[in-house]
Every structure is written in C-alpha cells, then in structure tokens.
Amino acid sequence: MTTLEAIHSTIAPELKRLNEQMSAQLSTSNVLMNRVVESQLSAKGKQIRPVIVILCSKLFGCANDKTIASAAAVELLHNATLIHDDVVDDSKTRRNRPTINSIWDNHIAVLVGDYFVSCAMQQAISTGDIRIIDALCHLGKLLSLGEIDQIYNARYHTLTEEAYYNIISNKTASLFVACAKMGCYAAGVFDNRVDSLAEFARLLGLCFQIRDDIFDYFVSDAIGKPTSNDLREGKITLPLLHTLLREDLPDHKAMSELSRKEILDDAEIAVLTSYAIDNGGIDYAFDEMQRLRSEAAGVLADFPDSEIKASLLALFDYIIARDH
C-alpha cells in the first residue's frame, strides 16, 4: 500500500460520500453533458485537495455534511480549472487520457468547465456557511490572478524567487489554503487553529507546485503530459530560476540571455534544461521542499498527536516523493 493509499484508507467512508455527492450534483437530463461529465470523473486524480478538507475537519472530530459539501466544492472547482487549462494550452491528454477538448471540442469543454464552477458554488452554498462560501469565492479570484501573474512574468522576464513564490502561492497554494479553512469551518472551528492549518496548507501547496515543476525537467510516461511545457510557454520555474540567479556559474550571461528569448526551439530548451540540472537546480528545489516540510511540521507541533495529524504529515512526504 502506498502512502496516499494509506491516507485514503483512513477516510475511505468520507471519500465514498464525496464521489457520490459530486456525481449527484453533476447529474443532468442532458445526455451529452452526462457523457462528458462521466469521462471527466472517471479520470479522477489523487483527490489531494478534498483529502485536505476532510483531514482538517476530522482533526477536530468527525466529518459532517458540511465537510463533504466543502470537499466536493473545491474538487469541482479544481476540475473546472483543469478543463479550462486544457483548452488554453490546447492539451490533448491529461493523466494519460484524452482531454474533453480533444474528444468533443473547445466550445463544449469551456461550457463543461463553467458547469463545474456552478456546481462547485452550489455545493458551497448548500453548507449555509458564509465563511465556506467566501473561501471558495476568494479562491476563484486568487487562481485567476496567479495565472495572470505567471503570464505577465513570462512576458516581461521577471526573474526573482519572490515573484516565483508569489505566483505559486496564488495559483496553487491558495487552493490548499482554502481546503484547510473550509475543513475547519465545517467542523465549527473559527479560532487561531484555522490560521495554523491554513499556514500548513500553504506550505503544502508550495511544495506541491515545486514538485510539479521538477517533473517538467525530465521525460516520464507516468506524468501523462509532455515535459518542457513551462519553458515552451516562457515560464521559468525554480530549478532553472535558481541557476539563472547565480552569477558565479559558467555561461551565466549567455544562459540568462537565452532564457529571455520570446520563443525557444527544442535545442535551446534542452540547453537550458541541462544547465538547470547540471548546476544543482533540481537539488536546490528538493532542498526547498524539505525546508517547507520542516516548517509545516513545526506548525502542526501544537496539535495533539493523532492518526489524522500523522496523515497530514504523511501527505507532505507523499508529495515530495511522488513520481507523477
């Protein structure tokens, strides 16, 4: 049993309810919509985000109806962003399966993504908790800003670690933070423990995105998507960013100039990728993930030891060690 499977086993009844609730929420009388939705749900990923909602709620007792609705809301919104991202990126596969836009077309994919957003909002509203609704709405805003920031930085070559962390804080970590907050609110917790778990989730989200960015530097069938996509889109992620900021490295000036080109060909991408790997960029990124993990463990130190607390820390370890 893998680490993630072990975590899933601790909350198996809640995950079963989650998937049943999402299916019920998405069900319509429209045959085409049901067919597209079914294809999306059948390709479900690791469901890390709803897992965070459930674990944070169970840290304070059992998961209730609000917990499941909150978990469904964030997972539906997350699915919507994936569907829309595939349209924007013209992606043909995700998780080694054809994307909605590649099977049906962009028009249907955008409409289905919008449908998932609306269903996410309905799940949040069903909790009757304005804090949960606000967390989901605020999240939608941050996700959009994160993507726009990344486009801006790629276009104007803003190369600083601060800018990188700001981007991934909005486009990835914000979703993890919302999960933690919604899990706490569902459990009736509104004190400083919410802030603590939100900080844990922020660190977890940063770690998740760094690990995701590392995948782009290697060829792997397990990932289910082409590598080097970030550089093709002008995005400089942490492994390469770290080496480009080191003026002591050989060929620093030439590599910096190359990274600023508007369009990179395959040979140039290969040169930059090798430069990052050969000069410790990947090692640095892994060190950063371990630093984040250490901070996160400190954040949880004040919480009593339990199976749920151990699962939260195990989730961090899984994210660092995952191969896809």
Kinemage of the C-alpha trace (Angstrom):
@kinemage 1
@onewidth
@group {chain A} dominant
@subgroup {mainchain}
@vectorlist {calphas} color= white
{ca met a 1} P 0.000 0.000 0.000
{ca thr a 2} L 1.384 3.424 -0.995
{ca thr a 3} L 1.449 6.403 1.360
{ca leu a 4} L -1.505 8.002 -0.411
{ca glu a 5} L -3.488 4.756 -0.375
{ca ala a 6} L -2.879 4.517 3.368
{ca ile a 7} L -4.148 8.065 3.835
{ca his a 8} L -7.191 7.323 1.680
{ca ser a 9} L -7.934 4.234 3.764
{ca thr a 10} L -8.228 6.338 6.934
{ca ile a 11} L -11.003 8.413 5.356
{ca ala a 12} L -12.494 5.831 2.955
{ca pro a 13} L -16.156 6.360 4.024
{ca glu a 14} L -15.833 10.130 3.555
{ca leu a 15} L -14.230 9.770 0.122
{ca lys a 16} L -17.027 7.420 -0.939
{ca arg a 17} L -19.603 10.012 0.121
{ca leu a 18} L -17.623 12.735 -1.643
{ca asn a 19} L -17.640 10.951 -5.009
{ca glu a 20} L -21.311 10.030 -4.719
{ca gln a 21} L -22.181 13.639 -3.896
{ca met a 22} L -20.212 15.050 -6.824
{ca ser a 23} L -21.869 12.607 -9.225
{ca ala a 24} L -25.313 13.541 -7.922
{ca gln a 25} L -24.561 17.278 -8.169
{ca leu a 26} L -23.303 16.979 -11.751
{ca ser a 27} L -26.131 14.745 -12.996
{ca thr a 28} L -28.462 16.341 -15.566
{ca ser a 29} L -31.162 15.362 -18.049
{ca asn a 30} L -28.784 16.230 -20.896
{ca val a 31} L -27.275 13.093 -22.443
{ca leu a 32} L -24.213 14.844 -23.880
{ca met a 33} L -23.394 16.658 -20.631
{ca asn a 34} L -23.700 13.415 -18.657
{ca arg a 35} L -21.384 11.658 -21.095
{ca val a 36} L -18.728 14.377 -20.857
{ca val a 37} L -19.022 14.613 -17.065
{ca glu a 38} L -18.693 10.842 -16.743
{ca ser a 39} L -15.487 10.885 -18.796
{ca gln a 40} L -14.060 13.622 -16.552
{ca leu a 41} L -14.972 11.888 -13.287
{ca ser a 42} L -13.669 8.518 -14.481
{ca ala a 43} L -10.234 10.103 -14.884
{ca lys a 44} L -10.193 11.402 -11.323
{ca gly a 45} L -6.753 12.062 -9.917
{ca lys a 46} L -5.377 11.685 -6.410
{ca gln a 47} L -8.060 13.955 -4.887
{ca ile a 48} L -5.469 15.558 -2.623
{ca arg a 49} L -7.484 18.741 -2.211
{ca pro a 50} L -10.688 17.168 -0.847
{ca val a 51} L -8.472 14.920 1.281
{ca ile a 52} L -7.110 18.066 2.949
{ca val a 53} L -10.645 19.343 3.615
{ca ile a 54} L -11.654 16.038 5.198
{ca leu a 55} L -8.469 15.619 7.252
{ca cys a 56} L -8.612 19.186 8.601
{ca ser a 57} L -12.245 18.678 9.577
{ca lys a 58} L -11.581 15.291 11.196
{ca leu a 59} L -8.710 16.774 13.181
{ca phe a 60} L -11.479 18.313 15.304
{ca gly a 61} L -13.861 15.349 15.285
{ca cys a 62} L -15.846 13.601 12.595
{ca ala a 63} L -16.515 14.817 9.070
{ca asn a 64} L -20.088 16.073 8.720
{ca asp a 65} L -22.357 17.052 5.821
{ca lys a 66} L -20.689 20.472 5.586
{ca thr a 67} L -17.300 18.784 5.317
{ca ile a 68} L -18.373 16.611 2.383
{ca ala a 69} L -20.056 19.538 0.611
{ca ser a 70} L -16.941 21.680 1.108
{ca ala a 71} L -14.704 18.895 -0.202
{ca ala a 72} L -16.975 18.482 -3.223
{ca ala a 73} L -16.941 22.233 -3.863
{ca val a 74} L -13.142 22.508 -4.024
{ca glu a 75} L -12.761 19.323 -6.096
{ca leu a 76} L -15.378 20.502 -8.593
{ca leu a 77} L -13.712 23.911 -8.872
{ca his a 78} L -10.326 22.237 -9.292
{ca asn a 79} L -11.727 20.085 -12.099
{ca ala a 80} L -13.108 23.199 -13.769
{ca thr a 81} L -9.659 24.813 -13.784
{ca leu a 82} L -8.135 21.673 -15.320
{ca ile a 83} L -10.756 21.589 -18.078
{ca his a 84} L -10.222 25.272 -18.875
{ca asp a 85} L -6.414 24.902 -18.687
{ca asp a 86} L -6.550 22.137 -21.275
{ca val a 87} L -8.423 24.461 -23.624
{ca val a 88} L -5.949 27.312 -23.110
{ca asp a 89} L -2.925 25.012 -23.521
{ca asp a 90} L -4.542 23.007 -26.346
{ca ser a 91} L -3.667 19.867 -24.393
{ca lys a 92} L -4.679 16.577 -25.971
{ca thr a 93} L -4.070 14.344 -22.957
{ca arg a 94} L -4.218 14.540 -19.178
{ca arg a 95} L -3.413 11.638 -16.850
{ca asn a 96} L -2.673 9.618 -19.997
{ca arg a 97} L -6.262 10.049 -21.200
{ca pro a 98} L -7.766 12.269 -23.931
{ca thr a 99} L -8.944 15.667 -22.692
{ca ile a 100} L -12.504 16.894 -23.109
{ca asn a 101} L -11.438 19.465 -25.696
{ca ser a 102} L -9.628 16.818 -27.756
{ca ile a 103} L -12.657 14.489 -27.824
{ca trp a 104} L -15.507 16.974 -28.240
{ca asp a 105} L -14.089 20.480 -28.917
{ca asn a 106} L -13.143 23.704 -27.131
{ca his a 107} L -16.703 25.044 -27.148
{ca ile a 108} L -18.066 22.069 -25.218
{ca ala a 109} L -15.021 21.957 -22.924
{ca val a 110} L -15.463 25.600 -21.873
{ca leu a 111} L -19.178 25.073 -21.222
{ca val a 112} L -18.498 21.931 -19.171
{ca gly a 113} L -15.839 23.796 -17.192
{ca asp a 114} L -18.351 26.561 -16.487
{ca tyr a 115} L -20.866 23.919 -15.417
{ca phe a 116} L -18.363 22.500 -12.916
{ca val a 117} L -17.827 26.010 -11.486
{ca ser a 118} L -21.565 26.478 -10.995
{ca cys a 119} L -21.881 23.075 -9.336
{ca ala a 120} L -18.979 23.945 -7.044
{ca met a 121} L -20.782 27.096 -5.955
{ca gln a 122} L -23.988 25.156 -5.313
{ca gln a 123} L -22.120 22.741 -3.058
{ca ala a 124} L -20.590 25.621 -1.084
{ca ile a 125} L -23.971 27.359 -0.779
{ca ser a 126} L -25.576 24.137 0.451
{ca thr a 127} L -23.461 24.387 3.633
{ca gly a 128} L -25.286 27.597 4.602
{ca asp a 129} L -21.960 28.859 5.975
{ca ile a 130} L -20.909 32.244 4.613
{ca arg a 131} L -17.286 31.585 5.613
{ca ile a 132} L -17.157 28.498 3.391
{ca ile a 133} L -18.825 30.343 0.518
{ca asp a 134} L -16.443 33.285 0.897
{ca ala a 135} L -13.405 30.975 0.980
{ca leu a 136} L -14.432 29.391 -2.325
{ca cys a 137} L -15.187 32.749 -3.990
{ca his a 138} L -11.912 34.264 -2.801
{ca leu a 139} L -10.127 31.190 -4.101
{ca gly a 140} L -11.516 31.668 -7.616
{ca lys a 141} L -10.117 35.188 -7.635
{ca leu a 142} L -6.644 34.108 -6.499
{ca leu a 143} L -6.439 31.278 -9.040
{ca ser a 144} L -7.095 33.728 -11.867
{ca leu a 145} L -4.594 36.256 -10.524
{ca gly a 146} L -1.938 33.574 -10.188
{ca glu a 147} L -2.279 32.618 -13.842
{ca ile a 148} L -2.232 36.250 -14.979
{ca asp a 149} L 0.862 36.917 -12.843
{ca gln a 150} L 2.608 33.955 -14.431
{ca ile a 151} L 1.777 35.192 -17.935
{ca tyr a 152} L 2.999 38.698 -17.041
{ca asn a 153} L 6.269 37.438 -15.560
{ca ala a 154} L 6.901 35.170 -18.550
{ca arg a 155} L 6.241 38.056 -20.913
{ca tyr a 156} L 8.370 40.609 -19.069
{ca his a 157} L 11.009 38.187 -17.713
{ca thr a 158} L 10.617 38.910 -14.014
{ca leu a 159} L 13.270 36.581 -12.580
{ca thr a 160} L 13.208 36.580 -8.783
{ca glu a 161} L 12.391 33.875 -6.271
{ca glu a 162} L 9.942 36.246 -4.606
{ca ala a 163} L 7.999 36.604 -7.852
{ca tyr a 164} L 8.039 32.825 -8.357
{ca tyr a 165} L 6.715 32.131 -4.862
{ca asn a 166} L 4.046 34.827 -5.233
{ca ile a 167} L 2.810 33.134 -8.393
{ca ile a 168} L 2.643 29.611 -6.994
{ca ser a 169} L 1.145 30.935 -3.772
{ca asn a 170} L -1.823 32.261 -5.748
{ca lys a 171} L -2.178 29.664 -8.483
{ca thr a 172} L -1.602 26.543 -6.373
{ca ala a 173} L -1.169 27.104 -2.635
{ca ser a 174} L -4.333 29.234 -2.445
{ca leu a 175} L -6.400 26.162 -3.296
{ca phe a 176} L -4.749 24.165 -0.488
{ca val a 177} L -5.309 27.042 1.950
{ca ala a 178} L -8.996 27.225 1.023
{ca cys a 179} L -9.285 23.473 1.620
{ca ala a 180} L -7.853 23.777 5.134
{ca lys a 181} L -10.056 26.741 6.030
{ca met a 182} L -13.218 25.127 4.694
{ca gly a 183} L -12.463 21.925 6.595
{ca cys a 184} L -12.063 23.903 9.821
{ca tyr a 185} L -15.201 25.977 9.248
{ca ala a 186} L -17.201 22.822 8.502
{ca ala a 187} L -16.063 21.442 11.873
{ca gly a 188} L -17.165 24.657 13.634
{ca val a 189} L -13.622 25.931 14.290
{ca phe a 190} L -13.078 29.667 13.850
{ca asp a 191} L -10.113 30.472 16.136
{ca asn a 192} L -6.346 30.677 15.594
{ca arg a 193} L -6.222 26.968 14.794
{ca val a 194} L -7.694 27.882 11.407
{ca asp a 195} L -4.698 30.144 10.749
{ca ser a 196} L -2.299 27.372 11.767
{ca leu a 197} L -3.830 24.809 9.429
{ca ala a 198} L -4.075 27.398 6.663
{ca glu a 199} L -0.333 28.022 7.010
{ca phe a 200} L 0.345 24.270 6.946
{ca ala a 201} L -1.741 24.010 3.768
{ca arg a 202} L 0.049 26.976 2.191
{ca leu a 203} L 3.415 25.288 2.727
{ca leu a 204} L 1.982 22.023 1.383
{ca gly a 205} L 0.678 23.797 -1.724
{ca leu a 206} L 4.034 25.473 -2.399
{ca cys a 207} L 5.730 22.101 -2.067
{ca phe a 208} L 3.211 20.507 -4.428
{ca gln a 209} L 3.884 23.079 -7.154
{ca ile a 210} L 7.665 22.863 -6.798
{ca arg a 211} L 7.453 19.079 -7.196
{ca asp a 212} L 5.181 19.553 -10.203
{ca asp a 213} L 7.670 21.985 -11.738
{ca ile a 214} L 10.529 19.495 -11.301
{ca phe a 215} L 8.655 16.979 -13.470
{ca asp a 216} L 8.991 19.368 -16.398
{ca tyr a 217} L 12.758 18.799 -16.486
{ca phe a 218} L 12.555 15.057 -17.122
{ca val a 219} L 10.921 12.710 -19.600
{ca ser a 220} L 8.429 10.413 -17.895
{ca asp a 221} L 5.494 8.380 -19.183
{ca ala a 222} L 4.000 8.380 -15.664
{ca ile a 223} L 3.199 12.092 -15.746
{ca gly a 224} L 0.782 11.804 -18.629
{ca lys a 225} L 1.716 15.129 -20.217
{ca pro a 226} L 4.625 16.425 -22.308
{ca thr a 227} L 7.672 17.740 -20.436
{ca ser a 228} L 9.375 21.103 -21.047
{ca asn a 229} L 5.952 22.751 -21.417
{ca asp a 230} L 6.882 25.509 -18.984
{ca leu a 231} L 9.876 26.683 -20.991
{ca arg a 232} L 7.889 26.487 -24.225
{ca glu a 233} L 5.445 28.915 -22.627
{ca gly a 234} L 8.214 31.182 -21.333
{ca lys a 235} L 7.769 30.132 -17.694
{ca ile a 236} L 10.947 29.984 -15.624
{ca thr a 237} L 10.396 27.666 -12.657
{ca leu a 238} L 12.505 27.170 -9.543
{ca pro a 239} L 15.213 24.727 -10.764
{ca leu a 240} L 16.212 26.928 -13.698
{ca leu a 241} L 15.488 30.171 -11.847
{ca his a 242} L 17.955 29.219 -9.109
{ca thr a 243} L 20.764 28.648 -11.606
{ca leu a 244} L 19.978 31.792 -13.604
{ca leu a 245} L 20.254 33.879 -10.427
{ca arg a 246} L 23.738 32.514 -9.673
{ca glu a 247} L 26.149 34.917 -11.331
{ca asp a 248} L 29.107 32.736 -10.302
{ca leu a 249} L 28.129 29.914 -12.663
{ca pro a 250} L 29.844 29.391 -16.034
{ca asp a 251} L 27.913 30.737 -19.027
{ca his a 252} L 25.670 32.744 -16.680
{ca lys a 253} L 25.306 35.679 -19.057
{ca ala a 254} L 24.674 33.507 -22.128
{ca met a 255} L 22.075 31.384 -20.320
{ca ser a 256} L 20.330 34.466 -18.934
{ca glu a 257} L 20.096 35.958 -22.409
{ca leu a 258} L 18.852 32.691 -23.872
{ca ser a 259} L 16.140 32.387 -21.210
{ca arg a 260} L 14.781 35.801 -22.230
{ca lys a 261} L 14.041 34.797 -25.819
{ca glu a 262} L 10.390 35.092 -26.751
{ca ile a 263} L 10.324 31.687 -28.453
{ca leu a 264} L 12.684 28.808 -27.685
{ca asp a 265} L 13.262 25.898 -30.038
{ca asp a 266} L 13.763 22.322 -28.838
{ca ala a 267} L 17.564 22.585 -28.871
{ca glu a 268} L 17.515 25.758 -26.786
{ca ile a 269} L 15.087 24.229 -24.303
{ca ala a 270} L 17.394 21.232 -23.977
{ca val a 271} L 20.353 23.532 -23.273
{ca leu a 272} L 18.501 25.410 -20.518
{ca thr a 273} L 17.144 22.192 -19.012
{ca ser a 274} L 20.623 20.669 -18.859
{ca tyr a 275} L 22.005 23.901 -17.397
{ca ala a 276} L 19.477 23.710 -14.544
{ca ile a 277} L 20.117 20.017 -13.857
{ca asp a 278} L 23.927 20.161 -14.155
{ca asn a 279} L 24.248 23.180 -11.879
{ca gly a 280} L 22.196 21.973 -8.921
{ca gly a 281} L 18.790 23.431 -9.766
{ca ile a 282} L 16.940 20.190 -9.075
{ca asp a 283} L 18.857 19.596 -5.833
{ca tyr a 284} L 18.025 23.126 -4.719
{ca ala a 285} L 14.318 22.580 -5.427
{ca phe a 286} L 14.326 19.373 -3.355
{ca asp a 287} L 16.092 21.228 -0.520
{ca glu a 288} L 13.367 23.873 -0.664
{ca met a 289} L 10.683 21.198 -0.361
{ca gln a 290} L 12.394 19.765 2.708
{ca arg a 291} L 12.595 23.265 4.199
{ca leu a 292} L 8.865 23.718 3.641
{ca arg a 293} L 8.192 20.304 5.178
{ca ser a 294} L 10.199 21.218 8.277
{ca glu a 295} L 8.253 24.480 8.671
{ca ala a 296} L 4.974 22.620 8.218
{ca ala a 297} L 5.870 20.071 10.899
{ca gly a 298} L 6.549 22.964 13.259
{ca val a 299} L 3.133 24.436 12.510
{ca leu a 300} L 1.446 21.149 13.484
{ca ala a 301} L 3.551 20.699 16.626
{ca asp a 302} L 0.931 22.290 18.875
{ca phe a 303} L -1.807 19.898 17.747
{ca pro a 304} L -2.245 16.672 19.751
{ca asp a 305} L -0.787 13.547 18.153
{ca ser a 306} L -3.380 11.504 16.285
{ca glu a 307} L -3.855 9.359 13.190
{ca ile a 308} L -5.244 12.401 11.361
{ca lys a 309} L -2.268 14.607 12.250
{ca ala a 310} L 0.070 11.821 11.120
{ca ser a 311} L -1.872 11.619 7.835
{ca leu a 312} L -1.377 15.338 7.216
{ca leu a 313} L 2.379 14.991 7.634
{ca ala a 314} L 2.381 11.802 5.552
{ca leu a 315} L 0.638 13.757 2.792
{ca phe a 316} L 3.602 16.152 2.759
{ca asp a 317} L 6.020 13.229 2.455
{ca tyr a 318} L 3.960 11.708 -0.335
{ca ile a 319} L 4.009 14.952 -2.322
{ca ile a 320} L 7.797 15.206 -2.082
{ca ala a 321} L 8.331 11.556 -3.058
{ca arg a 322} L 5.643 11.232 -5.767
{ca asp a 323} L 6.694 10.295 -9.305
{ca his a 324} L 3.666 11.707 -11.130
